Amino acid sequence: MEKKNIDASTLPVMKAHCQSCPFKPNKKGHWQFPEVANEVIQKTLFQAQQICHSTEGPNRKAHNRCKGAFDYNSEIYTKMGFKDFIK
């Protein structure tokens, strides 16, 4: 199967956190999986887009960007003055 190169910044961002999103707040308002969230941040901040793991796999018709990672990274970009960096 031939792989396509896709500009991930053109993919839609999830409208809500998926059930197992590491960035999804728990009852106390904290990320439900902070270790995983921090790992995603280290891999994606200024380098990549995180595709929501619930939209990956061979049976999925669409890929969407992770809402949690997008929102967190966007906040960092804005605080650093890189508002135009957000796509």
C-alpha positions as CSV (number, residue, x, y, z in Angstrom):
1,M,0.0,0.0,0.0
2,E,1.3,3.4,-1.0
3,K,1.6,6.0,1.8
4,K,0.6,9.6,1.2
5,N,2.4,12.5,2.7
6,I,-0.2,14.7,4.4
7,D,0.3,18.1,5.9
8,A,-1.0,17.3,9.4
9,S,-1.8,21.0,10.0
10,T,-4.6,20.7,7.5
11,L,-6.3,17.9,9.5
12,P,-9.2,18.9,11.7
13,V,-8.7,19.1,15.5
14,M,-11.0,16.9,17.6
15,K,-14.0,18.8,18.9
16,A,-13.7,17.2,22.3
17,H,-11.2,15.0,24.1
18,C,-11.6,11.3,23.3
19,Q,-12.4,9.0,26.2
20,S,-8.8,8.0,26.8
21,C,-7.1,11.3,25.9
22,P,-4.2,11.9,28.3
23,F,-5.0,15.6,28.4
24,K,-8.6,15.0,29.4
25,P,-9.2,16.5,32.8
26,N,-10.2,14.1,35.6
27,K,-12.7,15.0,38.4
28,K,-10.0,17.1,40.1
29,G,-9.3,19.0,36.8
30,H,-5.9,17.4,36.3
31,W,-4.9,15.5,33.2
32,Q,-6.0,11.8,33.6
33,F,-2.6,10.5,32.3
34,P,0.0,13.2,33.0
35,E,3.0,11.0,32.2
36,V,1.7,10.3,28.7
37,A,0.6,13.9,28.2
38,N,4.1,15.1,29.1
39,E,5.6,12.5,26.7
40,V,3.4,13.8,23.9
41,I,4.3,17.4,24.6
42,Q,8.0,16.6,24.4
43,K,7.5,14.9,21.1
44,T,5.3,17.5,19.5
45,L,6.0,21.0,20.8
46,F,7.4,22.9,17.8
47,Q,8.1,19.6,15.9
48,A,4.9,17.8,15.0
49,Q,1.1,17.4,15.3
50,Q,-0.3,14.7,17.5
51,I,-2.9,12.6,15.8
52,C,-5.7,11.4,18.1
53,H,-5.0,7.8,18.8
54,S,-8.8,7.1,18.6
55,T,-8.8,8.1,14.9
56,E,-5.7,5.9,14.0
57,G,-5.7,2.4,12.7
58,P,-6.6,0.6,9.5
59,N,-10.4,0.7,10.1
60,R,-10.6,4.5,10.6
61,K,-11.8,6.7,7.7
62,A,-10.5,10.0,9.0
63,H,-7.6,11.2,11.1
64,N,-8.0,14.2,13.5
65,R,-5.5,16.0,15.5
66,C,-5.5,15.5,19.3
67,K,-7.6,18.3,21.0
68,G,-5.6,18.1,24.2
69,A,-2.2,18.3,22.6
70,F,-3.4,21.1,20.2
71,D,-4.9,23.2,23.0
72,Y,-1.8,22.8,25.3
73,N,0.7,23.6,22.5
74,S,-1.4,26.5,21.3
75,E,-1.3,28.0,24.8
76,I,2.5,27.7,24.9
77,Y,2.8,29.3,21.4
78,T,0.6,32.2,22.4
79,K,2.5,32.8,25.7
80,M,5.7,32.9,23.7
81,G,4.4,35.3,21.2
82,F,4.1,32.8,18.3
83,K,0.4,33.2,17.8
84,D,0.9,32.9,14.0
85,F,2.5,29.5,14.6
86,I,-1.0,28.0,15.5
87,K,-2.7,26.3,12.5
